Amino acid sequence: MKLRYSVNQGECFRVGLDCPNSIHLLDVDPAALPQDQRDLIADRLNGINVCKLGVWDSGQEPDVIVQKDTEGDAILLEAKLPGLDHLIEAARRNAVEIQKGLSKANGATPNPYS
């Protein structure tokens, strides 16, 4: 299966990796991944696009939604470098952001040290 996501070209350049495009396609065999990694990616999939999730607080029950740019297009999840490990790391960072956003929306004070 192909996964499409964004790569931070500045980080690539910093480590000496030639990355001519900020959009990266990765072939992945879902069966080869552990369930927790499949869940992280599946939660963010929109077609082949791996999208960044955010919390939308309407004042009622907060929702987890795909973040969109000003033109209404889904924002791709950005990994520091190309590769499955970096994509999984980006999805985990996004999951932490979601938990913090949900805690804030529900009135809990997030731990600044977590």
MMTF fields as JSON, N, C-alpha, C and O atoms, coordinates in Angstrom:
{
  "mmtfVersion": "1.0.0",
  "mmtfProducer": "UNKNOWN",
  "numBonds": 455,
  "numAtoms": 456,
  "numGroups": 114,
  "numChains": 1,
  "numModels": 1,
  "chainsPerModel": [1],
  "groupsPerChain": [114],
  "chainIdList": ["A"],
  "bondAtomList": [4, 2, 8, 6, 12, 10, 16, 14, 20, 18, 24, 22, 28, 26, 32, 30, 36, 34, 40, 38, 44, 42, 48, 46, 52, 50, 56, 54, 60, 58, 64, 62, 68, 66, 72, 70, 76, 74, 80, 78, 84, 82, 88, 86, 92, 90, 96, 94, 100, 98, 104, 102, 108, 106, 112, 110, 116, 114, 120, 118, 124, 122, 128, 126, 132, 130, 136, 134, 140, 138, 144, 142, 148, 146, 152, 150, 156, 154, 160, 158, 164, 162, 168, 166, 172, 170, 176, 174, 180, 178, 184, 182, 188, 186, 192, 190, 196, 194, 200, 198, 204, 202, 208, 206, 212, 210, 216, 214, 220, 218, 224, 222, 228, 226, 232, 230, 236, 234, 240, 238, 244, 242, 248, 246, 252, 250, 256, 254, 260, 258, 264, 262, 268, 266, 272, 270, 276, 274, 280, 278, 284, 282, 288, 286, 292, 290, 296, 294, 300, 298, 304, 302, 308, 306, 312, 310, 316, 314, 320, 318, 324, 322, 328, 326, 332, 330, 336, 334, 340, 338, 344, 342, 348, 346, 352, 350, 356, 354, 360, 358, 364, 362, 368, 366, 372, 370, 376, 374, 380, 378, 384, 382, 388, 386, 392, 390, 396, 394, 400, 398, 404, 402, 408, 406, 412, 410, 416, 414, 420, 418, 424, 422, 428, 426, 432, 430, 436, 434, 440, 438, 444, 442, 448, 446, 452, 450],
  "bondOrderList": [1, 1, 1, 1, 1, 1, 1, 1, 1, 1, 1, 1, 1, 1, 1, 1, 1, 1, 1, 1, 1, 1, 1, 1, 1, 1, 1, 1, 1, 1, 1, 1, 1, 1, 1, 1, 1, 1, 1, 1, 1, 1, 1, 1, 1, 1, 1, 1, 1, 1, 1, 1, 1, 1, 1, 1, 1, 1, 1, 1, 1, 1, 1, 1, 1, 1, 1, 1, 1, 1, 1, 1, 1, 1, 1, 1, 1, 1, 1, 1, 1, 1, 1, 1, 1, 1, 1, 1, 1, 1, 1, 1, 1, 1, 1, 1, 1, 1, 1, 1, 1, 1, 1, 1, 1, 1, 1, 1, 1, 1, 1, 1, 1],
  "groupList": [{"groupName": "MET", "atomNameList": ["N", "CA", "C", "O"], "elementList": ["N", "C", "C", "O"], "formalChargeList": [0, 0, 0, 0], "bondAtomList": [1, 0, 2, 1, 3, 2], "bondOrderList": [1, 1, 2], "singleLetterCode": "M", "chemCompType": "L-PEPTIDE LINKING"}, {"groupName": "LYS", "atomNameList": ["N", "CA", "C", "O"], "elementList": ["N", "C", "C", "O"], "formalChargeList": [0, 0, 0, 0], "bondAtomList": [1, 0, 2, 1, 3, 2], "bondOrderList": [1, 1, 2], "singleLetterCode": "K", "chemCompType": "L-PEPTIDE LINKING"}, {"groupName": "LEU", "atomNameList": ["N", "CA", "C", "O"], "elementList": ["N", "C", "C", "O"], "formalChargeList": [0, 0, 0, 0], "bondAtomList": [1, 0, 2, 1, 3, 2], "bondOrderList": [1, 1, 2], "singleLetterCode": "L", "chemCompType": "L-PEPTIDE LINKING"}, {"groupName": "ARG", "atomNameList": ["N", "CA", "C", "O"], "elementList": ["N", "C", "C", "O"], "formalChargeList": [0, 0, 0, 0], "bondAtomList": [1, 0, 2, 1, 3, 2], "bondOrderList": [1, 1, 2], "singleLetterCode": "R", "chemCompType": "L-PEPTIDE LINKING"}, {"groupName": "TYR", "atomNameList": ["N", "CA", "C", "O"], "elementList": ["N", "C", "C", "O"], "formalChargeList": [0, 0, 0, 0], "bondAtomList": [1, 0, 2, 1, 3, 2], "bondOrderList": [1, 1, 2], "singleLetterCode": "Y", "chemCompType": "L-PEPTIDE LINKING"}, {"groupName": "SER", "atomNameList": ["N", "CA", "C", "O"], "elementList": ["N", "C", "C", "O"], "formalChargeList": [0, 0, 0, 0], "bondAtomList": [1, 0, 2, 1, 3, 2], "bondOrderList": [1, 1, 2], "singleLetterCode": "S", "chemCompType": "L-PEPTIDE LINKING"}, {"groupName": "VAL", "atomNameList": ["N", "CA", "C", "O"], "elementList": ["N", "C", "C", "O"], "formalChargeList": [0, 0, 0, 0], "bondAtomList": [1, 0, 2, 1, 3, 2], "bondOrderList": [1, 1, 2], "singleLetterCode": "V", "chemCompType": "L-PEPTIDE LINKING"}, {"groupName": "ASN", "atomNameList": ["N", "CA", "C", "O"], "elementList": ["N", "C", "C", "O"], "formalChargeList": [0, 0, 0, 0], "bondAtomList": [1, 0, 2, 1, 3, 2], "bondOrderList": [1, 1, 2], "singleLetterCode": "N", "chemCompType": "L-PEPTIDE LINKING"}, {"groupName": "GLN", "atomNameList": ["N", "CA", "C", "O"], "elementList": ["N", "C", "C", "O"], "formalChargeList": [0, 0, 0, 0], "bondAtomList": [1, 0, 2, 1, 3, 2], "bondOrderList": [1, 1, 2], "singleLetterCode": "Q", "chemCompType": "L-PEPTIDE LINKING"}, {"groupName": "GLY", "atomNameList": ["N", "CA", "C", "O"], "elementList": ["N", "C", "C", "O"], "formalChargeList": [0, 0, 0, 0], "bondAtomList": [1, 0, 2, 1, 3, 2], "bondOrderList": [1, 1, 2], "singleLetterCode": "G", "chemCompType": "PEPTIDE LINKING"}, {"groupName": "GLU", "atomNameList": ["N", "CA", "C", "O"], "elementList": ["N", "C", "C", "O"], "formalChargeList": [0, 0, 0, 0], "bondAtomList": [1, 0, 2, 1, 3, 2], "bondOrderList": [1, 1, 2], "singleLetterCode": "E", "chemCompType": "L-PEPTIDE LINKING"}, {"groupName": "CYS", "atomNameList": ["N", "CA", "C", "O"], "elementList": ["N", "C", "C", "O"], "formalChargeList": [0, 0, 0, 0], "bondAtomList": [1, 0, 2, 1, 3, 2], "bondOrderList": [1, 1, 2], "singleLetterCode": "C", "chemCompType": "L-PEPTIDE LINKING"}, {"groupName": "PHE", "atomNameList": ["N", "CA", "C", "O"], "elementList": ["N", "C", "C", "O"], "formalChargeList": [0, 0, 0, 0], "bondAtomList": [1, 0, 2, 1, 3, 2], "bondOrderList": [1, 1, 2], "singleLetterCode": "F", "chemCompType": "L-PEPTIDE LINKING"}, {"groupName": "ASP", "atomNameList": ["N", "CA", "C", "O"], "elementList": ["N", "C", "C", "O"], "formalChargeList": [0, 0, 0, 0], "bondAtomList": [1, 0, 2, 1, 3, 2], "bondOrderList": [1, 1, 2], "singleLetterCode": "D", "chemCompType": "L-PEPTIDE LINKING"}, {"groupName": "PRO", "atomNameList": ["N", "CA", "C", "O"], "elementList": ["N", "C", "C", "O"], "formalChargeList": [0, 0, 0, 0], "bondAtomList": [1, 0, 2, 1, 3, 2], "bondOrderList": [1, 1, 2], "singleLetterCode": "P", "chemCompType": "L-PEPTIDE LINKING"}, {"groupName": "ILE", "atomNameList": ["N", "CA", "C", "O"], "elementList": ["N", "C", "C", "O"], "formalChargeList": [0, 0, 0, 0], "bondAtomList": [1, 0, 2, 1, 3, 2], "bondOrderList": [1, 1, 2], "singleLetterCode": "I", "chemCompType": "L-PEPTIDE LINKING"}, {"groupName": "HIS", "atomNameList": ["N", "CA", "C", "O"], "elementList": ["N", "C", "C", "O"], "formalChargeList": [0, 0, 0, 0], "bondAtomList": [1, 0, 2, 1, 3, 2], "bondOrderList": [1, 1, 2], "singleLetterCode": "H", "chemCompType": "L-PEPTIDE LINKING"}, {"groupName": "ALA", "atomNameList": ["N", "CA", "C", "O"], "elementList": ["N", "C", "C", "O"], "formalChargeList": [0, 0, 0, 0], "bondAtomList": [1, 0, 2, 1, 3, 2], "bondOrderList": [1, 1, 2], "singleLetterCode": "A", "chemCompType": "L-PEPTIDE LINKING"}, {"groupName": "TRP", "atomNameList": ["N", "CA", "C", "O"], "elementList": ["N", "C", "C", "O"], "formalChargeList": [0, 0, 0, 0], "bondAtomList": [1, 0, 2, 1, 3, 2], "bondOrderList": [1, 1, 2], "singleLetterCode": "W", "chemCompType": "L-PEPTIDE LINKING"}, {"groupName": "THR", "atomNameList": ["N", "CA", "C", "O"], "elementList": ["N", "C", "C", "O"], "formalChargeList": [0, 0, 0, 0], "bondAtomList": [1, 0, 2, 1, 3, 2], "bondOrderList": [1, 1, 2], "singleLetterCode": "T", "chemCompType": "L-PEPTIDE LINKING"}],
  "groupTypeList": [0, 1, 2, 3, 4, 5, 6, 7, 8, 9, 10, 11, 12, 3, 6, 9, 2, 13, 11, 14, 7, 5, 15, 16, 2, 2, 13, 6, 13, 14, 17, 17, 2, 14, 8, 13, 8, 3, 13, 2, 15, 17, 13, 3, 2, 7, 9, 15, 7, 6, 11, 1, 2, 9, 6, 18, 13, 5, 9, 8, 10, 14, 13, 6, 15, 6, 8, 1, 13, 19, 10, 9, 13, 17, 15, 2, 2, 10, 17, 1, 2, 14, 9, 2, 13, 16, 2, 15, 10, 17, 17, 3, 3, 7, 17, 6, 10, 15, 8, 1, 9, 2, 5, 1, 17, 7, 9, 17, 19, 14, 7, 14, 4, 5],
  "groupIdList": [1, 2, 3, 4, 5, 6, 7, 8, 9, 10, 11, 12, 13, 14, 15, 16, 17, 18, 19, 20, 21, 22, 23, 24, 25, 26, 27, 28, 29, 30, 31, 32, 33, 34, 35, 36, 37, 38, 39, 40, 41, 42, 43, 44, 45, 46, 47, 48, 49, 50, 51, 52, 53, 54, 55, 56, 57, 58, 59, 60, 61, 62, 63, 64, 65, 66, 67, 68, 69, 70, 71, 72, 73, 74, 75, 76, 77, 78, 79, 80, 81, 82, 83, 84, 85, 86, 87, 88, 89, 90, 91, 92, 93, 94, 95, 96, 97, 98, 99, 100, 101, 102, 103, 104, 105, 106, 107, 108, 109, 110, 111, 112, 113, 114],
  "secStructList": [7, 3, 3, 3, 3, 3, 3, 7, 2, 2, 2, 2, 2, 2, 6, 6, 7, 7, 7, 7, 7, 1, 3, 3, 3, 3, 3, 7, 7, 4, 4, 4, 1, 7, 2, 2, 2, 2, 2, 2, 2, 2, 2, 2, 3, 3, 6, 6, 3, 3, 5, 7, 3, 3, 3, 3, 7, 7, 1, 1, 1, 7, 3, 3, 3, 3, 7, 5, 7, 6, 6, 1, 7, 5, 7, 5, 7, 3, 3, 1, 1, 1, 1, 2, 2, 2, 2, 2, 2, 2, 2, 2, 2, 2, 2, 2, 2, 2, 2, 2, 2, 2, 2, 2, 2, 6, 6, 7, 7, 7, 7, 6, 6, 7],
  "xCoordList": [0.847, 0.0, 0.893, 1.916, 0.494, 1.246, 0.697, -0.515, 1.61, 1.255, 1.922, 3.105, 1.158, 1.642, 1.671, 0.665, 2.816, 2.974, 4.031, 4.685, 4.181, 5.122, 6.428, 6.427, 7.535, 8.85, 9.448, 9.356, 10.052, 10.683, 12.012, 13.001, 12.017, 13.222, 14.374, 15.537, 14.078, 15.131, 15.887, 17.116, 15.149, 15.79, 16.604, 17.699, 16.066, 16.808, 18.132, 19.18, 18.072, 19.279, 20.271, 21.477, 19.736, 20.578, 21.4, 22.554, 20.797, 21.515, 22.211, 22.779, 22.167, 22.878, 22.137, 22.753, 20.818, 20.002, 19.356, 18.66, 19.593, 18.986, 17.518, 17.201, 16.637, 15.195, 14.572, 14.177, 14.48, 14.058, 12.597, 12.223, 11.763, 10.344, 9.912, 10.367, 9.036, 8.524, 7.417, 7.098, 6.84, 5.82, 6.501, 7.216, 6.269, 6.943, 5.914, 4.889, 6.19, 5.378, 6.177, 7.358, 5.508, 6.162, 5.32, 4.115, 5.949, 5.264, 5.375, 6.47, 4.217, 4.18, 3.285, 2.223, 3.728, 2.893, 2.218, 2.873, 0.929, 0.263, 0.364, 0.434, 0.373, 0.444, 1.772, 1.868, 2.796, 4.115, 4.24, 5.24, 3.239, 3.294, 2.531, 1.538, 2.988, 2.209, 0.897, 0.79, -0.087, -1.418, -1.392, -2.106, -0.581, -0.569, -0.104, -0.609, 0.861, 1.333, 0.286, 0.095, -0.387, -1.462, -2.57, -3.116, -2.905, -3.95, -3.546, -4.361, -2.292, -1.821, -1.984, -2.465, -1.578, -1.657, -3.115, -3.551, -3.868, -5.256, -6.099, -6.951, -5.875, -6.632, -6.409, -7.249, -5.295, -4.919, -5.06, -4.761, -5.514, -5.603, -6.828, -7.938, -6.59, -7.629, -7.211, -6.453, -7.705, -7.169, -5.774, -5.589, -4.782, -3.395, -2.704, -1.566, -3.373, -2.785, -2.818, -3.861, -1.671, -1.584, -1.68, -0.76, -2.803, -3.129, -2.89, -2.91, -2.667, -2.494, -3.87, -4.774, -4.011, -5.255, -5.141, -4.049, -6.276, -6.34, -7.628, -8.502, -7.74, -8.93, -9.749, -9.229, -11.023, -11.956, -12.895, -13.631, -12.86, -13.686, -14.808, -14.591, -16.012, -17.172, -17.874, -18.911, -17.296, -17.937, -18.764, -19.202, -18.974, -19.688, -18.651, -17.628, -18.895, -17.928, -16.862, -17.208, -15.567, -14.527, -14.429, -14.644, -14.105, -13.961, -12.522, -11.835, -12.084, -10.792, -11.075, -11.836, -10.45, -10.716, -9.404, -8.337, -9.515, -8.37, -8.179, -9.121, -6.952, -6.68, -6.656, -6.195, -7.167, -7.227, -6.558, -6.509, -6.042, -5.429, -6.518, -7.708, -6.1, -7.064, -7.921, -8.989, -7.463, -8.23, -9.124, -9.822, -9.107, -9.949, -9.335, -10.011, -8.052, -7.372, -6.775, -6.276, -6.831, -6.254, -4.749, -4.061, -4.254, -2.821, -2.159, -2.574, -1.125, -0.393, 0.429, 0.96, 0.524, 1.384, 2.824, 3.212, 3.621, 5.009, 5.969, 5.985, 6.768, 7.83, 9.127, 9.303, 10.028, 11.307, 12.141, 12.809, 12.097, 12.871, 12.011, 11.011, 12.373, 11.624, 11.827, 12.852, 10.856, 10.975, 9.866, 9.294, 9.568, 8.469, 8.672, 7.733, 9.875, 10.125, 9.826, 9.262, 10.2, 9.971, 8.488, 7.988, 7.79, 6.356, 5.629, 4.74, 6.001, 5.394, 5.689, 4.809, 6.912, 7.282, 6.423, 5.98, 6.189, 5.355, 3.914, 3.276, 3.398, 2.043, 1.942, 0.931, 2.974, 2.977, 3.011, 2.321, 3.813, 3.845, 2.479, 2.021, 1.826, 0.498, -0.507, -1.396, -0.383, -1.278, -1.126, -2.114, 0.107, 0.341, -0.309, -0.924, -0.175, -0.823, -2.336, -2.972, -2.907, -4.355, -4.759, -5.734, -4.006, -4.331, -4.264, -5.119, -3.256, -3.136, -4.307, -4.864, -4.675, -5.795, -7.111, -7.935, -7.32, -8.54, -8.583, -9.633, -7.439, -7.374, -7.706, -8.452, -7.157, -7.412, -8.882, -9.499, -9.435, -10.843, -11.788, -12.874, -11.366, -12.209, -11.947, -12.481, -11.126, -10.886, -9.754, -9.49, -9.072, -7.957, -6.732, -6.593, -5.861, -4.623, -3.569, -3.19, -3.076, -2.06, -0.762, -0.41, -0.059, 1.224, 2.258, 2.507, 2.872, 3.854, 5.129, 5.942, 5.327, 6.552, 6.386, 7.336, 5.198, 4.999, 5.323, 5.211],
  "yCoordList": [-1.174, 0.0, 1.239, 1.284, 2.223, 3.478, 4.445, 4.57, 5.123, 6.164, 7.455, 7.473, 8.526, 9.842, 10.764, 10.91, 11.381, 12.267, 13.316, 13.261, 14.253, 15.344, 15.047, 14.416, 15.513, 15.358, 16.747, 17.593, 16.977, 18.257, 18.343, 17.719, 19.117, 19.211, 19.89, 19.588, 20.786, 21.417, 20.394, 20.431, 19.477, 18.417, 17.488, 17.061, 17.182, 16.347, 17.002, 16.355, 18.283, 19.019, 19.043, 18.883, 19.246, 19.327, 18.053, 18.114, 16.893, 15.631, 15.153, 14.061, 15.975, 15.649, 14.688, 13.994, 14.649, 13.761, 14.57, 15.553, 14.151, 14.817, 14.404, 13.237, 15.368, 15.103, 16.157, 17.226, 15.863, 16.87, 17.294, 18.346, 16.492, 16.834, 16.772, 15.917, 17.682, 17.656, 16.611, 16.225, 16.159, 15.111, 13.786, 13.657, 12.81, 11.522, 10.404, 10.418, 9.444, 8.234, 7.06, 6.89, 6.259, 5.128, 3.882, 3.89, 2.808, 1.526, 0.777, 0.572, 0.371, -0.321, -1.548, -1.5, -2.639, -3.827, -3.758, -4.016, -3.418, -3.277, -4.526, -4.419, -5.693, -6.941, -7.082, -7.826, -6.362, -6.449, -5.523, -5.571, -4.689, -3.735, -4.266, -4.976, -3.927, -4.272, -3.482, -2.423, -4.007, -3.403, -1.942, -1.12, -1.598, -0.207, 0.752, 1.871, 0.328, 1.18, 1.273, 2.34, 0.174, 0.211, 1.152, 1.907, 1.111, 1.998, 3.466, 4.304, 3.783, 5.168, 5.7, 6.814, 4.894, 5.322, 5.329, 6.289, 4.286, 4.181, 5.349, 5.846, 5.792, 6.927, 8.202, 9.102, 8.284, 9.502, 9.375, 10.318, 8.218, 7.995, 8.646, 8.565, 9.29, 9.843, 9.451, 10.17, 8.309, 7.739, 7.224, 6.435, 7.666, 7.287, 8.365, 8.176, 9.485, 10.591, 10.312, 9.963, 10.467, 10.373, 11.813, 12.608, 12.137, 13.522, 13.82, 12.929, 15.085, 15.555, 15.73, 16.318, 15.21, 15.361, 16.517, 16.863, 17.104, 18.178, 18.058, 17.257, 18.861, 18.861, 20.094, 21.21, 19.89, 20.985, 21.039, 20.091, 22.163, 22.333, 23.306, 24.514, 22.764, 23.589, 24.12, 24.776, 23.829, 24.236, 23.118, 23.199, 22.077, 20.897, 19.783, 19.984, 18.658, 17.56, 17.806, 17.949, 17.861, 18.112, 16.947, 15.792, 17.264, 16.258, 16.225, 17.246, 15.05, 14.891, 14.891, 14.063, 15.833, 16.01, 16.097, 16.34, 15.892, 16.112, 17.623, 18.354, 18.079, 19.51, 19.88, 19.117, 21.079, 21.56, 22.917, 23.683, 23.205, 24.507, 25.523, 25.208, 26.732, 27.808, 27.55, 28.143, 26.676, 26.35, 25.129, 24.712, 24.555, 23.41, 22.061, 21.035, 22.051, 20.79, 20.196, 20.921, 18.875, 18.192, 18.452, 18.464, 18.659, 18.879, 17.529, 16.749, 17.26, 16.007, 16.015, 17.048, 14.858, 14.686, 14.876, 14.375, 15.602, 15.869, 15.067, 15.198, 14.236, 13.487, 14.283, 15.055, 14.088, 14.805, 14.346, 15.151, 13.031, 12.449, 11.405, 10.96, 11.003, 9.951, 8.611, 8.39, 7.731, 6.384, 6.062, 6.951, 4.78, 4.325, 4.69, 5.144, 4.502, 4.83, 6.295, 6.619, 7.171, 8.607, 8.958, 9.849, 8.254, 8.463, 8.033, 8.74, 6.886, 6.404, 7.379, 7.671, 7.881, 8.866, 10.127, 10.675, 10.581, 11.765, 11.497, 12.368, 10.302, 9.953, 9.895, 10.302, 9.398, 9.352, 10.763, 11.049, 11.64, 13.035, 13.682, 14.414, 13.41, 13.955, 13.396, 14.122, 12.122, 11.514, 12.198, 12.397, 12.561, 13.28, 14.662, 15.105, 15.344, 16.658, 16.534, 17.4, 15.472, 15.244, 15.061, 15.654, 14.241, 14.01, 15.301, 15.55, 16.119, 17.412, 18.322, 19.003, 18.325, 19.148, 18.7, 19.534, 17.393, 16.876, 17.19, 17.541, 17.061, 17.385, 18.849, 19.185, 19.706, 21.152, 21.459, 22.245, 20.836, 21.082, 20.578, 21.124, 19.53, 18.977, 19.627, 19.183, 20.678, 21.425, 20.918, 21.492, 19.866, 19.373, 20.233, 20.77, 20.354, 21.087, 20.111, 19.202, 20.284, 19.343, 19.487, 20.579, 18.384, 18.376, 19.012, 18.477, 20.144, 20.792, 19.993, 20.301, 18.971, 18.18, 16.887, 16.111, 16.631, 15.38, 15.54, 14.582],
  "zCoordList": [0.0, 0.0, 0.0, 0.683, -0.764, -0.806, 0.24, 0.417, 0.925, 1.888, 1.451, 1.111, 1.464, 1.038, 2.253, 2.947, 2.51, 3.651, 3.327, 2.285, 4.221, 4.026, 4.77, 5.827, 4.2, 4.816, 5.003, 4.113, 6.144, 6.451, 5.692, 6.076, 4.624, 3.792, 4.534, 4.264, 5.45, 6.243, 7.075, 7.148, 7.704, 8.492, 7.596, 7.964, 6.425, 5.478, 5.107, 5.105, 4.797, 4.424, 5.582, 5.39, 6.802, 8.01, 8.207, 8.629, 7.897, 8.097, 6.821, 6.791, 5.767, 4.53, 3.614, 2.805, 3.739, 2.908, 1.787, 2.042, 0.545, -0.601, -0.687, -0.919, -0.5, -0.537, -1.458, -0.993, -2.756, -3.716, -3.607, -4.127, -2.938, -2.81, -1.35, -0.59, -0.972, 0.399, 0.563, 1.688, -0.528, -0.477, -0.788, -1.782, 0.072, -0.056, -0.175, 0.507, -1.036, -1.17, -0.617, -0.923, 0.201, 0.836, 0.605, 0.856, 0.127, -0.018, 1.303, 1.825, 1.837, 3.122, 2.999, 2.378, 3.596, 3.715, 5.086, 6.096, 5.15, 6.447, 7.317, 8.542, 6.711, 7.475, 8.221, 9.197, 7.752, 8.389, 9.602, 10.319, 9.83, 10.946, 12.151, 11.991, 13.36, 14.548, 14.568, 13.95, 15.279, 15.313, 15.752, 15.178, 16.762, 17.245, 16.161, 16.071, 15.326, 14.234, 13.131, 12.547, 12.843, 11.831, 12.29, 11.486, 13.582, 14.111, 13.996, 13.61, 14.33, 14.224, 12.807, 12.603, 11.832, 10.434, 9.972, 9.337, 10.276, 9.814, 10.304, 9.568, 11.535, 12.076, 11.27, 11.286, 10.574, 9.855, 8.339, 7.607, 7.867, 6.424, 5.807, 6.333, 4.679, 3.826, 2.417, 1.766, 1.946, 0.706, 1.007, 1.934, 0.224, 0.526, 1.354, 1.785, 1.58, 2.336, 3.832, 4.384, 4.483, 5.936, 6.439, 6.249, 7.081, 7.433, 8.908, 9.757, 9.178, 10.549, 11.187, 10.594, 12.401, 13.143, 14.125, 14.576, 14.446, 15.433, 16.219, 15.885, 17.265, 18.105, 17.769, 17.747, 17.51, 17.28, 18.464, 18.737, 19.166, 20.361, 20.035, 19.938, 19.866, 19.523, 20.765, 20.67, 21.94, 23.175, 23.775, 24.922, 22.992, 23.493, 23.655, 24.31, 23.087, 23.141, 22.068, 20.895, 22.437, 21.428, 20.446, 20.814, 19.2, 18.152, 17.655, 17.631, 17.264, 16.603, 15.109, 14.606, 14.406, 12.981, 12.199, 12.763, 10.899, 10.013, 9.886, 9.581, 10.121, 9.978, 8.508, 7.658, 8.23, 6.842, 6.733, 7.696, 5.542, 5.3, 4.962, 4.992, 4.645, 4.389, 3.152, 3.002, 2.272, 1.063, 1.267, 0.343, 2.472, 2.771, 2.448, 2.533, 2.076, 1.774, 3.047, 3.907, 3.156, 4.313, 4.38, 3.36, 5.598, 5.821, 6.032, 6.889, 5.242, 5.383, 6.667, 7.072, 7.292, 8.451, 7.994, 6.939, 8.785, 8.399, 9.264, 10.488, 8.607, 9.266, 9.141, 8.198, 10.095, 10.031, 8.843, 8.194, 8.561, 7.472, 6.765, 7.329, 5.543, 4.867, 5.572, 6.216, 5.447, 5.995, 6.968, 7.599, 7.084, 7.919, 9.39, 10.044, 9.915, 11.325, 11.619, 12.664, 10.705, 10.894, 10.752, 11.438, 9.86, 9.721, 10.998, 11.474, 11.548, 12.796, 13.933, 14.743, 13.997, 15.024, 14.9, 15.909, 13.687, 13.463, 13.9, 14.492, 13.611, 14.018, 15.541, 16.112, 16.192, 17.67, 18.256, 19.235, 17.659, 18.137, 17.968, 18.845, 16.838, 16.589, 17.594, 18.038, 17.959, 18.953, 20.31, 21.017, 20.679, 21.935, 21.867, 22.836, 20.726, 20.552, 20.71, 21.311, 20.179, 20.268, 21.731, 22.192, 22.453, 23.862, 24.666, 25.516, 24.402, 25.091, 24.73, 25.591, 23.453, 23.008, 23.616, 23.992, 23.718, 24.326, 25.822, 26.36, 26.484, 27.913, 28.146, 29.065, 27.325, 27.445, 27.179, 27.898, 26.148, 25.797, 26.878, 27.071, 27.582, 28.643, 29.995, 31.012, 30.014, 31.244, 32.098, 33.155, 31.686, 32.462, 32.162, 31.063, 33.135, 32.946, 32.466, 33.205, 31.213, 30.723, 31.497, 31.944, 31.65, 32.324, 31.397, 30.317, 31.784, 30.889, 30.734, 29.862, 31.559, 31.501, 30.737, 30.635, 30.194, 29.472, 28.009, 27.243]
}
